[in-house]
């Protein structure tokens, strides 16, 4: 695969959109792997603090509605 930005060989894939990137263009963002409620009912999340991000896609800050998937 080639880097989305420069077309050189890619070293990683964006955790959010799947675009491939080289080391020079790779960036980092936190990535939520899973969410769950603990024994007390408090919502918790398992996250990776430095997941690969292409810098092109725009992960949403807030949840989006998924109409028609129920």
MARMAR-361006 format. One line per field, with one value per residue: residue number from 0; residue in one letter; chain; z, y, x of N, C-alpha, C in turn. Coordinates in nm, 4 decimals, decimal comma. Last residue first. Layout:
# residues N
num = NUM; ... $
residuo = A; ... $
cadena = A; ... $
n.up = Z; ... $
n.north = Y; ... $
n.east = X; ... $
ca.up = Z; ... $
ca.north = Y; ... $
ca.east = X; ... $
c.up = Z; ... $
c.north = Y; ... $
c.east = X; ... $
END
This chain:
# residues 70
num = 69; 68; 67; 66; 65; 64; 63; 62; 61; 60; 59; 58; 57; 56; 55; 54; 53; 52; 51; 50; 49; 48; 47; 46; 45; 44; 43; 42; 41; 40; 39; 38; 37; 36; 35; 34; 33; 32; 31; 30; 29; 28; 27; 26; 25; 24; 23; 22; 21; 20; 19; 18; 17; 16; 15; 14; 13; 12; 11; 10; 9; 8; 7; 6; 5; 4; 3; 2; 1; 0 $
residuo = X; X; X; X; X; X; X; X; X; X; X; X; X; X; X; X; X; X; X; X; X; X; X; X; X; X; X; X; X; X; X; X; X; X; X; X; X; X; X; X; X; X; X; X; X; X; X; X; X; X; X; X; X; X; X; X; X; X; X; X; X; X; X; X; X; X; X; X; X; X $
cadena = A; A; A; A; A; A; A; A; A; A; A; A; A; A; A; A; A; A; A; A; A; A; A; A; A; A; A; A; A; A; A; A; A; A; A; A; A; A; A; A; A; A; A; A; A; A; A; A; A; A; A; A; A; A; A; A; A; A; A; A; A; A; A; A; A; A; A; A; A; A $
n.up = 1,3344; 1,1370; 1,0843; 1,1957; 1,4102; 1,5094; 1,6622; 1,9460; 1,8976; 1,7446; 1,4721; 1,2760; 0,9761; 0,7804; 0,7820; 0,9688; 1,0228; 1,3256; 1,5572; 1,9090; 2,1848; 2,3829; 2,3651; 2,6180; 2,7448; 2,9697; 3,1620; 3,3549; 3,6521; 3,7813; 3,9518; 3,7872; 3,4775; 3,1374; 2,8515; 2,5339; 2,3443; 2,2236; 2,1131; 2,0783; 2,0455; 1,7725; 1,5722; 1,2316; 0,9559; 0,7762; 0,8216; 0,7913; 0,5714; 0,5713; 0,4428; 0,5864; 0,7828; 0,9670; 1,2267; 1,2227; 0,9265; 0,9149; 0,8203; 0,6248; 0,2651; 0,0250; -0,1076; -0,1493; 0,0221; 0,1462; 0,1724; 0,0877; -0,0473; 0,0000 $
n.north = -0,0314; 0,1278; 0,3651; 0,5992; 0,6607; 0,9716; 0,9945; 1,1378; 1,3865; 1,4277; 1,2151; 1,2326; 1,3072; 1,2364; 1,3219; 1,2061; 0,9346; 0,7953; 0,5361; 0,6064; 0,6657; 0,5590; 0,3573; 0,2653; 0,1654; 0,3336; 0,3208; 0,4215; 0,2596; 0,0460; -0,0908; -0,2577; -0,0639; -0,0857; 0,0047; 0,0205; 0,0070; 0,1742; 0,4941; 0,6576; 0,9687; 1,0039; 1,0965; 1,0518; 1,0004; 1,0998; 0,9527; 0,6856; 0,6819; 0,5298; 0,4390; 0,4642; 0,3915; 0,5592; 0,5119; 0,4230; 0,4084; 0,2005; 0,2246; 0,2671; 0,2782; 0,4185; 0,7290; 0,9002; 1,1049; 1,0471; 0,7739; 0,5561; 0,2320; -0,1175 $
n.east = -3,2007; -3,1040; -3,2401; -2,9972; -2,7972; -2,6572; -2,3330; -2,1592; -1,9007; -1,6808; -1,5819; -1,2878; -1,2160; -0,9188; -0,6476; -0,4889; -0,4793; -0,3697; -0,3125; -0,3521; -0,2817; -0,4466; -0,7242; -0,9669; -1,2613; -1,4818; -1,7875; -2,0587; -2,1647; -2,2730; -2,1155; -1,9724; -1,9626; -2,0450; -1,8402; -1,6790; -1,3747; -1,1860; -1,1351; -0,8339; -0,6578; -0,4246; -0,1435; -0,0257; 0,1881; 0,3701; 0,6033; 0,5274; 0,2357; -0,0920; -0,4134; -0,7401; -0,9237; -1,0481; -0,9335; -0,6745; -0,4910; -0,2077; 0,1426; 0,3264; 0,3485; 0,5689; 0,4269; 0,2138; 0,1446; -0,1121; -0,1528; 0,1102; 0,0283; 0,0826 $
ca.up = 1,4491; 1,1728; 0,9984; 1,1532; 1,3088; 1,5030; 1,5537; 1,8756; 1,9578; 1,8889; 1,5378; 1,3735; 1,0887; 0,8217; 0,6778; 0,9631; 0,8951; 1,2587; 1,4313; 1,7895; 2,0690; 2,3836; 2,3298; 2,5081; 2,7257; 2,8352; 3,1501; 3,2196; 3,5932; 3,6754; 4,0114; 3,8801; 3,5846; 3,2704; 2,9344; 2,6481; 2,3977; 2,1805; 2,2063; 2,0086; 2,1295; 1,8435; 1,6791; 1,3497; 1,0624; 0,7773; 0,8205; 0,9243; 0,6021; 0,5866; 0,4787; 0,4908; 0,7060; 0,8323; 1,2119; 1,3063; 1,0169; 0,8652; 0,9136; 0,7421; 0,3910; 0,0967; -0,0722; -0,2367; -0,0625; 0,1233; 0,1183; 0,1758; -0,0524; 0,0000 $
ca.north = -0,1008; 0,0095; 0,2497; 0,5719; 0,5571; 0,8829; 1,0275; 1,0251; 1,3417; 1,4482; 1,3012; 1,1596; 1,3896; 1,2118; 1,3657; 1,3513; 0,9822; 0,8774; 0,6002; 0,5291; 0,7125; 0,7027; 0,3631; 0,3475; 0,1145; 0,3060; 0,3283; 0,3957; 0,3725; 0,1064; 0,0141; -0,3185; -0,1424; -0,0370; -0,0906; 0,0868; -0,0547; 0,0354; 0,4147; 0,5736; 0,8618; 1,0492; 1,0167; 1,1337; 0,9423; 1,1587; 1,0986; 0,7348; 0,6555; 0,6445; 0,4029; 0,5123; 0,2855; 0,5485; 0,5687; 0,3485; 0,4929; 0,2258; 0,2039; 0,1938; 0,3048; 0,3004; 0,6435; 0,7831; 1,1223; 1,1834; 0,8557; 0,6608; 0,3593; 0,0000 $
ca.east = -3,2612; -3,0251; -3,2630; -3,1339; -2,7899; -2,7735; -2,4256; -2,2223; -2,0261; -1,6680; -1,6809; -1,3688; -1,2604; -1,0568; -0,7407; -0,4885; -0,4260; -0,4709; -0,2744; -0,3847; -0,2045; -0,4199; -0,5825; -0,9172; -1,1259; -1,4335; -1,6422; -2,0109; -2,0941; -2,3520; -2,1992; -2,0688; -1,9020; -2,0839; -1,9147; -1,7411; -1,4953; -1,1992; -1,2161; -0,9314; -0,7131; -0,5438; -0,2025; -0,0532; 0,1052; 0,2356; 0,6101; 0,5652; 0,3761; -0,0023; -0,2772; -0,6403; -0,8594; -1,1052; -1,0667; -0,7700; -0,5684; -0,3428; 0,0322; 0,3712; 0,2785; 0,5203; 0,5401; 0,2251; 0,2634; -0,0649; -0,2617; 0,0596; 0,0983; 0,0000 $
c.up = 1,4069; 1,2893; 1,0308; 1,0633; 1,2693; 1,3875; 1,5567; 1,7662; 1,8802; 1,9644; 1,6879; 1,4491; 1,1825; 0,9467; 0,7209; 0,8602; 0,8872; 1,1331; 1,3694; 1,6643; 1,9448; 2,2573; 2,3148; 2,4875; 2,6016; 2,8375; 3,0072; 3,2136; 3,4556; 3,6084; 3,9082; 3,9438; 3,6793; 3,3748; 3,0644; 2,7224; 2,5106; 2,2233; 2,1505; 2,1119; 2,0529; 1,9374; 1,7373; 1,4541; 1,1792; 0,8863; 0,8348; 0,9308; 0,7411; 0,6130; 0,4805; 0,5379; 0,6006; 0,7459; 1,0738; 1,2845; 1,0920; 0,9704; 0,8449; 0,8378; 0,5017; 0,2333; 0,0006; -0,2187; -0,1582; 0,0166; 0,0762; 0,1031; 0,0405; 0,0000 $
c.north = -0,2294; -0,0696; 0,1268; 0,4481; 0,5150; 0,7849; 0,9280; 1,0746; 1,2230; 1,3928; 1,3094; 1,2554; 1,3085; 1,2941; 1,3495; 1,4083; 1,1336; 0,9360; 0,6714; 0,6071; 0,6263; 0,7529; 0,5107; 0,3292; 0,1841; 0,2551; 0,2957; 0,4186; 0,3336; 0,2256; 0,0827; -0,2162; -0,1937; -0,1262; -0,0229; -0,0152; 0,0309; -0,0254; 0,2743; 0,4871; 0,7883; 0,9375; 1,0855; 1,0441; 1,0393; 1,1020; 1,1621; 0,8873; 0,7128; 0,5983; 0,5280; 0,4703; 0,3326; 0,4405; 0,5450; 0,3941; 0,4082; 0,3071; 0,2360; 0,1603; 0,2172; 0,3375; 0,5213; 0,7049; 1,0061; 1,1931; 0,9936; 0,7439; 0,4604; 0,1247 $
c.east = -3,3249; -3,0824; -3,1820; -3,1387; -2,9298; -2,7575; -2,5420; -2,3166; -2,0820; -1,7881; -1,6551; -1,4597; -1,3484; -1,0894; -0,8857; -0,5838; -0,4150; -0,4073; -0,3942; -0,3444; -0,2266; -0,3500; -0,5500; -0,7674; -1,0717; -1,2909; -1,6033; -1,8606; -2,0397; -2,2866; -2,2879; -2,1617; -2,0115; -2,0195; -1,9554; -1,8265; -1,5504; -1,3321; -1,2365; -1,0046; -0,8237; -0,5867; -0,3249; -0,1191; 0,0937; 0,1441; 0,4719; 0,5656; 0,4074; 0,1403; -0,1897; -0,5016; -0,7605; -1,0414; -1,1274; -0,9136; -0,6712; -0,4179; -0,1004; 0,2586; 0,3343; 0,4611; 0,4856; 0,3548; 0,2902; 0,0441; -0,2110; -0,0453; 0,0312; 0,0876 $
END
